[in-house]
């Protein structure tokens, strides 16, 4: 038995006994108790190098009273948790929302499932929440009538309640016509938020959901031709025997025939209207035209035909030539970024060349996410922040479905993708987790839930 001293960092451990009948590994275990440095991390300096776990003490040549040097990092001391375990039911409501991973459901007040589904889909957009927070309930602009103001305030308060609660929320102040809920709500909010003094609130709904269309209106009989512009909040997917996919339905929805007076013919004539998207929103809404008026029976009917829709939607084919030019650079940057993630070679355009490409004429500038014109210029000497640019590619984030064969009855449900990537089915006051593969099966063809409205979020790039 030998007695030595061991120096580790700034500490000195005197009178450490070594049992020379046991391997050095046992000695290292003793040092572990003293220093907290695991044996595998210990480097003990002896004659001829480092002390090995299975070395022969007789050959190592350690002498009585010798001072040994040890190096190594100690394990982190595990501290007792400052707070004990907390059960979800004991948490405050706001903390439960974070723990559960989704917001509350909405109580059905009697045939209000369509309204509940609409609210849950629009509640997904954080930018809309931000614009509503800035809307002051106590101040009503002269440009906004009382009913519009009250509906906006009710929406603001309801969004706030959904974010703070896990238990179902009753939308008592929010009753409105269910059939027109989606469009009416967006239209109402656009009027209210446009009137706010905040630059971020100006045209917030238009910036987030508005779609600018440019249309060529042509009369084959007279040869007349004109161009029209309009702004809408959704694209229509028309459903016929030839339509099996959303892409085909959108193509049909952008073409139509109308009858109007022809100045050159002096009578009514048939005109064809061919529309193209000229400006894109942050959130793209697509409505499946499943309900129509059946003249033979003089009643509303529902189209049950199955129409598939994608998780990723590219609207490039539906854009005007001007918009396609503005999308070229962002789409190339997006392809390069996604290629790098997959370990593929880029298209050959370096960051330098991309920067040069961005310096184009006004008509060819990349499409940014409709930033407000009042944004301040960066200070001299600072690096300007990169802007987010739209690419024309969208990811599915919400689906509003209708279940049932009748157009005058049935049930509406919202299926919304959460920030953590998981899908939640909001069946009124009952949120149910769902798998992503189940979402694309809501395409119709029977009595099961079928997509009536799809909401897509833009995939952007920073430039």
FIFI-526140 format. One record per residue (C-alpha): residue number from 1; residue in one letter; y, z, x. Coordinates in nm, 3 decimals. Layout:
REM residues N
NUM, A, Y, Z, X $
...
REM end
This chain:
REM residues 463
1, X, 0.000, 0.000, 0.000 $
2, X, 0.338, -0.110, 0.141 $
3, X, 0.689, -0.011, 0.035 $
4, X, 0.968, -0.271, 0.062 $
5, X, 1.321, -0.329, -0.074 $
6, X, 1.415, -0.643, -0.266 $
7, X, 1.765, -0.795, -0.284 $
8, X, 1.839, -1.013, -0.589 $
9, X, 2.190, -1.145, -0.644 $
10, X, 2.418, -0.839, -0.600 $
11, X, 2.147, -0.584, -0.673 $
12, X, 1.916, -0.406, -0.429 $
13, X, 1.587, -0.255, -0.551 $
14, X, 1.460, 0.004, -0.297 $
15, X, 1.107, 0.141, -0.262 $
16, X, 0.917, -0.136, -0.439 $
17, X, 0.546, -0.085, -0.380 $
18, X, 0.313, -0.372, -0.288 $
19, X, -0.059, -0.335, -0.351 $
20, X, -0.194, -0.559, -0.075 $
21, X, -0.538, -0.558, -0.238 $
22, X, -0.393, -0.763, -0.526 $
23, X, -0.252, -1.119, -0.510 $
24, X, 0.130, -1.167, -0.474 $
25, X, 0.146, -1.274, -0.838 $
26, X, 0.108, -0.910, -0.940 $
27, X, 0.402, -0.819, -0.714 $
28, X, 0.610, -1.090, -0.888 $
29, X, 0.522, -0.936, -1.224 $
30, X, 0.659, -0.606, -1.098 $
31, X, 0.984, -0.780, -1.004 $
32, X, 0.996, -0.942, -1.348 $
33, X, 1.005, -0.592, -1.501 $
34, X, 1.292, -0.500, -1.270 $
35, X, 1.504, -0.817, -1.283 $
36, X, 1.401, -1.016, -1.590 $
37, X, 1.328, -1.321, -1.370 $
38, X, 0.995, -1.479, -1.478 $
39, X, 0.735, -1.515, -1.194 $
40, X, 0.747, -1.896, -1.210 $
41, X, 1.122, -1.889, -1.138 $
42, X, 1.104, -1.638, -0.849 $
43, X, 1.163, -1.764, -0.497 $
44, X, 1.084, -1.484, -0.248 $
45, X, 1.170, -1.555, 0.114 $
46, X, 0.901, -1.451, 0.367 $
47, X, 0.808, -1.556, 0.717 $
48, X, 0.707, -1.920, 0.711 $
49, X, 0.870, -2.008, 0.375 $
50, X, 0.830, -1.896, 0.013 $
51, X, 0.577, -1.641, -0.111 $
52, X, 0.300, -1.817, -0.305 $
53, X, 0.117, -1.658, -0.599 $
54, X, -0.223, -1.668, -0.429 $
55, X, -0.118, -1.604, -0.067 $
56, X, -0.308, -1.366, 0.162 $
57, X, -0.093, -1.057, 0.233 $
58, X, -0.253, -1.019, 0.577 $
59, X, -0.129, -1.366, 0.675 $
60, X, 0.214, -1.326, 0.511 $
61, X, 0.297, -1.046, 0.757 $
62, X, 0.512, -0.823, 0.536 $
63, X, 0.588, -0.492, 0.710 $
64, X, 0.657, -0.142, 0.582 $
65, X, 1.024, -0.096, 0.479 $
66, X, 1.099, -0.471, 0.510 $
67, X, 1.387, -0.613, 0.307 $
68, X, 1.287, -0.921, 0.101 $
69, X, 1.530, -1.175, -0.050 $
70, X, 1.459, -1.312, -0.401 $
71, X, 1.631, -1.593, -0.587 $
72, X, 1.592, -1.697, -0.951 $
73, X, 1.759, -1.690, -1.294 $
74, X, 1.671, -1.417, -1.542 $
75, X, 1.575, -1.490, -1.901 $
76, X, 1.852, -1.448, -2.155 $
77, X, 1.835, -1.108, -2.314 $
78, X, 1.744, -1.149, -2.680 $
79, X, 1.995, -0.961, -2.887 $
80, X, 1.927, -0.816, -3.224 $
81, X, 2.091, -1.023, -3.500 $
82, X, 2.431, -0.896, -3.601 $
83, X, 2.339, -0.945, -3.964 $
84, X, 2.005, -0.889, -4.127 $
85, X, 1.830, -1.159, -4.335 $
86, X, 2.018, -1.262, -4.647 $
87, X, 1.835, -1.405, -4.947 $
88, X, 1.986, -1.709, -5.121 $
89, X, 2.019, -1.529, -5.452 $
90, X, 2.226, -1.257, -5.281 $
91, X, 2.476, -1.505, -5.134 $
92, X, 2.814, -1.580, -5.294 $
93, X, 2.811, -1.897, -5.507 $
94, X, 3.005, -2.103, -5.248 $
95, X, 2.757, -2.012, -4.970 $
96, X, 2.462, -2.093, -5.197 $
97, X, 2.596, -2.447, -5.239 $
98, X, 2.581, -2.496, -4.859 $
99, X, 2.234, -2.338, -4.835 $
100, X, 2.089, -2.543, -5.122 $
101, X, 2.235, -2.869, -4.986 $
102, X, 2.376, -3.007, -5.311 $
103, X, 2.631, -2.918, -5.577 $
104, X, 2.569, -2.792, -5.930 $
105, X, 2.443, -2.980, -6.232 $
106, X, 2.645, -3.039, -6.550 $
107, X, 2.561, -2.898, -6.892 $
108, X, 2.496, -3.161, -7.162 $
109, X, 2.738, -3.078, -7.442 $
110, X, 2.575, -3.320, -7.684 $
111, X, 2.525, -3.686, -7.588 $
112, X, 2.737, -3.640, -7.274 $
113, X, 2.469, -3.746, -7.023 $
114, X, 2.656, -4.071, -6.948 $
115, X, 2.970, -3.876, -6.863 $
116, X, 2.772, -3.624, -6.655 $
117, X, 2.607, -3.906, -6.458 $
118, X, 2.941, -4.077, -6.399 $
119, X, 3.099, -3.756, -6.268 $
120, X, 2.811, -3.687, -6.029 $
121, X, 2.832, -4.039, -5.881 $
122, X, 3.210, -4.030, -5.831 $
123, X, 3.189, -3.673, -5.700 $
124, X, 3.008, -3.818, -5.396 $
125, X, 3.330, -3.971, -5.256 $
126, X, 3.510, -3.709, -5.039 $
127, X, 3.821, -3.928, -5.019 $
128, X, 3.858, -3.911, -5.398 $
129, X, 3.823, -3.531, -5.385 $
130, X, 4.095, -3.518, -5.119 $
131, X, 4.333, -3.726, -5.330 $
132, X, 4.267, -3.505, -5.635 $
133, X, 4.331, -3.184, -5.439 $
134, X, 4.683, -3.313, -5.358 $
135, X, 4.750, -3.374, -5.729 $
136, X, 4.952, -3.077, -5.858 $
137, X, 4.847, -2.958, -6.208 $
138, X, 5.187, -2.800, -6.267 $
139, X, 5.384, -3.120, -6.200 $
140, X, 5.362, -3.427, -6.425 $
141, X, 5.539, -3.745, -6.324 $
142, X, 5.749, -3.933, -6.579 $
143, X, 5.527, -4.234, -6.513 $
144, X, 5.217, -4.051, -6.642 $
145, X, 5.162, -3.965, -7.008 $
146, X, 5.028, -3.623, -7.114 $
147, X, 4.668, -3.732, -7.190 $
148, X, 4.638, -3.910, -6.854 $
149, X, 4.773, -3.603, -6.675 $
150, X, 4.535, -3.371, -6.858 $
151, X, 4.230, -3.586, -6.780 $
152, X, 4.328, -3.598, -6.412 $
153, X, 4.373, -3.221, -6.395 $
154, X, 4.038, -3.172, -6.573 $
155, X, 3.868, -3.398, -6.317 $
156, X, 4.030, -3.209, -6.031 $
157, X, 3.914, -2.873, -6.168 $
158, X, 3.565, -3.001, -6.248 $
159, X, 3.514, -3.139, -5.895 $
160, X, 3.628, -2.802, -5.759 $
161, X, 3.383, -2.616, -5.984 $
162, X, 3.094, -2.840, -5.877 $
163, X, 3.166, -2.765, -5.510 $
164, X, 3.176, -2.389, -5.565 $
165, X, 2.878, -2.336, -5.796 $
166, X, 2.501, -2.366, -5.790 $
167, X, 2.451, -2.280, -6.156 $
168, X, 2.520, -2.560, -6.410 $
169, X, 2.886, -2.621, -6.493 $
170, X, 3.003, -2.692, -6.849 $
171, X, 3.268, -2.972, -6.857 $
172, X, 3.444, -2.820, -7.158 $
173, X, 3.782, -2.989, -7.096 $
174, X, 3.632, -3.323, -7.006 $
175, X, 3.503, -3.480, -7.325 $
176, X, 3.583, -3.852, -7.349 $
177, X, 3.430, -4.177, -7.481 $
178, X, 3.096, -4.201, -7.299 $
179, X, 3.070, -4.580, -7.316 $
180, X, 3.397, -4.631, -7.128 $
181, X, 3.380, -4.321, -6.912 $
182, X, 3.344, -4.482, -6.568 $
183, X, 3.615, -4.746, -6.609 $
184, X, 3.850, -4.524, -6.809 $
185, X, 3.824, -4.241, -6.560 $
186, X, 3.902, -4.460, -6.259 $
187, X, 4.189, -4.628, -6.446 $
188, X, 4.333, -4.290, -6.548 $
189, X, 4.306, -4.147, -6.196 $
190, X, 4.467, -4.458, -6.050 $
191, X, 4.774, -4.405, -6.269 $
192, X, 4.801, -4.034, -6.189 $
193, X, 4.734, -4.045, -5.816 $
194, X, 4.962, -4.345, -5.767 $
195, X, 5.252, -4.139, -5.897 $
196, X, 5.212, -3.858, -5.642 $
197, X, 5.470, -3.832, -5.368 $
198, X, 5.201, -3.805, -5.098 $
199, X, 5.147, -4.131, -4.910 $
200, X, 4.775, -4.055, -4.902 $
201, X, 4.768, -4.037, -5.279 $
202, X, 4.948, -4.368, -5.336 $
203, X, 4.699, -4.623, -5.469 $
204, X, 4.413, -4.394, -5.359 $
205, X, 4.176, -4.511, -5.633 $
206, X, 4.262, -4.878, -5.571 $
207, X, 4.201, -4.829, -5.198 $
208, X, 3.869, -4.654, -5.256 $
209, X, 3.725, -4.855, -5.548 $
210, X, 3.946, -5.159, -5.615 $
211, X, 3.810, -5.512, -5.556 $
212, X, 4.057, -5.799, -5.524 $
213, X, 3.929, -6.130, -5.657 $
214, X, 4.073, -6.477, -5.611 $
215, X, 3.955, -6.740, -5.861 $
216, X, 3.963, -7.118, -5.882 $
217, X, 4.006, -7.223, -6.245 $
218, X, 3.917, -7.590, -6.304 $
219, X, 3.897, -7.816, -6.608 $
220, X, 3.664, -8.110, -6.550 $
221, X, 3.797, -8.297, -6.856 $
222, X, 4.167, -8.293, -6.761 $
223, X, 4.141, -8.241, -6.386 $
224, X, 4.371, -7.937, -6.405 $
225, X, 4.320, -7.673, -6.140 $
226, X, 4.488, -7.339, -6.069 $
227, X, 4.436, -7.021, -5.870 $
228, X, 4.431, -6.673, -6.020 $
229, X, 4.420, -6.327, -5.863 $
230, X, 4.303, -6.002, -6.021 $
231, X, 4.188, -5.655, -5.924 $
232, X, 3.875, -5.497, -6.074 $
233, X, 3.681, -5.174, -6.021 $
234, X, 3.331, -5.324, -6.027 $
235, X, 3.132, -5.641, -5.974 $
236, X, 2.911, -5.758, -6.260 $
237, X, 2.543, -5.840, -6.213 $
238, X, 2.461, -6.081, -6.496 $
239, X, 2.095, -6.076, -6.598 $
240, X, 1.908, -6.386, -6.717 $
241, X, 1.561, -6.536, -6.684 $
242, X, 1.654, -6.673, -6.339 $
243, X, 1.778, -6.339, -6.203 $
244, X, 1.525, -6.126, -6.015 $
245, X, 1.753, -5.969, -5.754 $
246, X, 2.100, -5.817, -5.746 $
247, X, 2.223, -6.094, -5.512 $
248, X, 2.139, -6.360, -5.772 $
249, X, 2.299, -6.160, -6.053 $
250, X, 2.623, -6.116, -5.859 $
251, X, 2.638, -6.490, -5.796 $
252, X, 2.610, -6.551, -6.172 $
253, X, 2.869, -6.281, -6.243 $
254, X, 3.131, -6.448, -6.023 $
255, X, 3.105, -6.775, -6.219 $
256, X, 3.203, -6.812, -6.582 $
257, X, 3.332, -7.053, -6.846 $
258, X, 3.634, -6.993, -7.067 $
259, X, 3.811, -7.186, -7.339 $
260, X, 4.189, -7.203, -7.335 $
261, X, 4.476, -7.436, -7.417 $
262, X, 4.516, -7.733, -7.184 $
263, X, 4.883, -7.840, -7.135 $
264, X, 4.787, -8.195, -7.036 $
265, X, 4.539, -8.248, -7.321 $
266, X, 4.747, -8.067, -7.583 $
267, X, 4.442, -7.882, -7.715 $
268, X, 4.177, -7.633, -7.616 $
269, X, 3.939, -7.726, -7.336 $
270, X, 3.657, -7.570, -7.133 $
271, X, 3.749, -7.437, -6.790 $
272, X, 3.514, -7.312, -6.516 $
273, X, 3.616, -7.002, -6.324 $
274, X, 3.471, -6.955, -5.976 $
275, X, 3.568, -6.618, -5.821 $
276, X, 3.547, -6.489, -5.465 $
277, X, 3.616, -6.144, -5.320 $
278, X, 3.944, -6.142, -5.129 $
279, X, 3.967, -5.771, -5.041 $
280, X, 3.699, -5.502, -5.026 $
281, X, 3.703, -5.129, -5.112 $
282, X, 3.551, -4.829, -4.936 $
283, X, 3.313, -4.780, -5.229 $
284, X, 3.171, -5.087, -5.401 $
285, X, 3.058, -5.045, -5.763 $
286, X, 2.810, -5.289, -5.919 $
287, X, 2.740, -5.286, -6.294 $
288, X, 2.419, -5.437, -6.429 $
289, X, 2.512, -5.613, -6.756 $
290, X, 2.214, -5.479, -6.952 $
291, X, 2.386, -5.429, -7.289 $
292, X, 2.503, -5.721, -7.506 $
293, X, 2.583, -5.804, -7.866 $
294, X, 2.298, -5.983, -8.044 $
295, X, 2.452, -6.220, -8.299 $
296, X, 2.130, -6.283, -8.493 $
297, X, 2.089, -5.917, -8.586 $
298, X, 2.456, -5.823, -8.548 $
299, X, 2.379, -5.525, -8.324 $
300, X, 2.388, -5.415, -7.963 $
301, X, 2.074, -5.479, -7.757 $
302, X, 1.944, -5.392, -7.411 $
303, X, 1.800, -5.623, -7.143 $
304, X, 1.491, -5.456, -6.993 $
305, X, 1.427, -5.720, -6.725 $
306, X, 1.348, -5.589, -6.377 $
307, X, 1.624, -5.666, -6.125 $
308, X, 1.566, -5.542, -5.769 $
309, X, 1.856, -5.408, -5.563 $
310, X, 1.874, -5.324, -5.190 $
311, X, 1.952, -5.003, -5.003 $
312, X, 2.177, -5.220, -4.782 $
313, X, 2.401, -5.480, -4.948 $
314, X, 2.581, -5.757, -4.758 $
315, X, 2.854, -5.922, -4.968 $
316, X, 2.961, -6.178, -4.703 $
317, X, 2.835, -6.470, -4.916 $
318, X, 3.063, -6.367, -5.205 $
319, X, 3.382, -6.346, -4.997 $
320, X, 3.669, -6.593, -4.976 $
321, X, 3.716, -6.798, -4.658 $
322, X, 4.015, -6.585, -4.565 $
323, X, 3.819, -6.261, -4.598 $
324, X, 3.525, -6.402, -4.403 $
325, X, 3.756, -6.473, -4.110 $
326, X, 3.885, -6.116, -4.118 $
327, X, 3.528, -5.984, -4.120 $
328, X, 3.408, -6.188, -3.821 $
329, X, 3.509, -5.948, -3.542 $
330, X, 3.403, -5.622, -3.716 $
331, X, 3.064, -5.776, -3.804 $
332, X, 3.011, -5.884, -3.444 $
333, X, 3.100, -5.535, -3.320 $
334, X, 2.860, -5.382, -3.574 $
335, X, 2.577, -5.613, -3.465 $
336, X, 2.638, -5.520, -3.101 $
337, X, 2.643, -5.146, -3.178 $
338, X, 2.321, -5.163, -3.379 $
339, X, 2.164, -5.384, -3.112 $
340, X, 2.240, -5.125, -2.844 $
341, X, 2.073, -4.855, -3.052 $
342, X, 1.759, -5.071, -3.062 $
343, X, 1.780, -5.147, -2.691 $
344, X, 1.868, -5.513, -2.748 $
345, X, 2.115, -5.723, -2.552 $
346, X, 2.454, -5.768, -2.718 $
347, X, 2.591, -6.100, -2.833 $
348, X, 2.772, -6.135, -2.501 $
349, X, 3.112, -6.021, -2.617 $
350, X, 3.225, -5.732, -2.402 $
351, X, 3.473, -5.472, -2.515 $
352, X, 3.742, -5.663, -2.328 $
353, X, 3.675, -5.986, -2.509 $
354, X, 3.654, -5.801, -2.841 $
355, X, 3.998, -5.657, -2.781 $
356, X, 4.132, -6.004, -2.712 $
357, X, 3.968, -6.137, -3.027 $
358, X, 4.147, -5.879, -3.238 $
359, X, 4.486, -6.018, -3.137 $
360, X, 4.490, -6.293, -3.398 $
361, X, 4.730, -6.421, -3.655 $
362, X, 4.806, -6.209, -3.959 $
363, X, 4.568, -6.415, -4.169 $
364, X, 4.280, -6.349, -3.931 $
365, X, 4.331, -5.981, -3.855 $
366, X, 4.019, -5.767, -3.907 $
367, X, 3.993, -5.591, -4.241 $
368, X, 4.074, -5.222, -4.201 $
369, X, 3.993, -4.959, -4.457 $
370, X, 4.323, -5.010, -4.642 $
371, X, 4.518, -4.759, -4.436 $
372, X, 4.857, -4.673, -4.578 $
373, X, 5.147, -4.875, -4.441 $
374, X, 5.345, -4.555, -4.392 $
375, X, 5.114, -4.437, -4.111 $
376, X, 5.328, -4.332, -3.816 $
377, X, 5.315, -4.516, -3.486 $
378, X, 5.150, -4.337, -3.189 $
379, X, 5.389, -4.166, -2.951 $
380, X, 5.473, -4.335, -2.624 $
381, X, 5.224, -4.253, -2.351 $
382, X, 4.944, -4.155, -2.594 $
383, X, 4.633, -4.358, -2.671 $
384, X, 4.642, -4.492, -3.028 $
385, X, 4.355, -4.383, -3.250 $
386, X, 4.096, -4.648, -3.334 $
387, X, 4.105, -4.775, -3.690 $
388, X, 3.806, -4.804, -3.920 $
389, X, 3.733, -5.165, -4.016 $
390, X, 3.518, -5.290, -4.302 $
391, X, 3.224, -5.520, -4.222 $
392, X, 3.118, -5.641, -4.567 $
393, X, 2.795, -5.440, -4.536 $
394, X, 2.737, -5.147, -4.771 $
395, X, 2.481, -4.866, -4.803 $
396, X, 2.357, -4.740, -5.140 $
397, X, 2.481, -4.385, -5.212 $
398, X, 2.452, -4.344, -5.590 $
399, X, 2.269, -4.495, -5.888 $
400, X, 2.344, -4.430, -6.255 $
401, X, 2.041, -4.508, -6.472 $
402, X, 1.965, -4.549, -6.842 $
403, X, 1.625, -4.455, -6.982 $
404, X, 1.499, -4.600, -7.310 $
405, X, 1.466, -4.935, -7.488 $
406, X, 1.755, -4.894, -7.732 $
407, X, 2.118, -4.966, -7.645 $
408, X, 2.242, -4.703, -7.891 $
409, X, 2.026, -4.417, -7.766 $
410, X, 1.838, -4.310, -7.453 $
411, X, 1.938, -4.091, -7.163 $
412, X, 2.167, -4.135, -6.860 $
413, X, 2.095, -3.976, -6.520 $
414, X, 2.269, -3.984, -6.180 $
415, X, 2.079, -4.023, -5.851 $
416, X, 2.313, -3.932, -5.562 $
417, X, 2.261, -3.934, -5.184 $
418, X, 2.383, -3.612, -5.020 $
419, X, 2.558, -3.575, -4.683 $
420, X, 2.229, -3.464, -4.527 $
421, X, 2.069, -3.798, -4.627 $
422, X, 1.852, -3.653, -4.904 $
423, X, 1.862, -3.786, -5.260 $
424, X, 1.918, -3.562, -5.564 $
425, X, 1.849, -3.661, -5.924 $
426, X, 2.117, -3.500, -6.144 $
427, X, 1.958, -3.480, -6.488 $
428, X, 2.246, -3.299, -6.660 $
429, X, 2.211, -2.933, -6.554 $
430, X, 1.887, -2.988, -6.358 $
431, X, 1.925, -3.119, -5.997 $
432, X, 1.587, -3.246, -5.864 $
433, X, 1.520, -3.363, -5.502 $
434, X, 1.387, -3.720, -5.478 $
435, X, 1.248, -3.948, -5.206 $
436, X, 1.442, -4.256, -5.097 $
437, X, 1.147, -4.485, -5.177 $
438, X, 1.170, -4.368, -5.541 $
439, X, 1.535, -4.479, -5.567 $
440, X, 1.464, -4.852, -5.529 $
441, X, 1.201, -4.829, -5.803 $
442, X, 1.471, -4.777, -6.065 $
443, X, 1.499, -5.154, -6.111 $
444, X, 1.388, -5.179, -6.474 $
445, X, 1.108, -5.362, -6.652 $
446, X, 0.996, -5.087, -6.891 $
447, X, 1.086, -4.760, -7.059 $
448, X, 1.151, -4.574, -6.733 $
449, X, 1.496, -4.510, -6.581 $
450, X, 1.663, -4.838, -6.481 $
451, X, 1.978, -4.895, -6.278 $
452, X, 2.291, -4.948, -6.487 $
453, X, 2.554, -4.883, -6.217 $
454, X, 2.505, -4.879, -5.838 $
455, X, 2.764, -4.741, -5.597 $
456, X, 2.762, -4.853, -5.232 $
457, X, 2.956, -4.706, -4.938 $
458, X, 3.108, -4.937, -4.677 $
459, X, 2.960, -4.944, -4.328 $
460, X, 3.260, -4.945, -4.093 $
461, X, 3.324, -4.988, -3.721 $
462, X, 3.596, -4.832, -3.505 $
463, X, 3.820, -5.075, -3.317 $
REM end
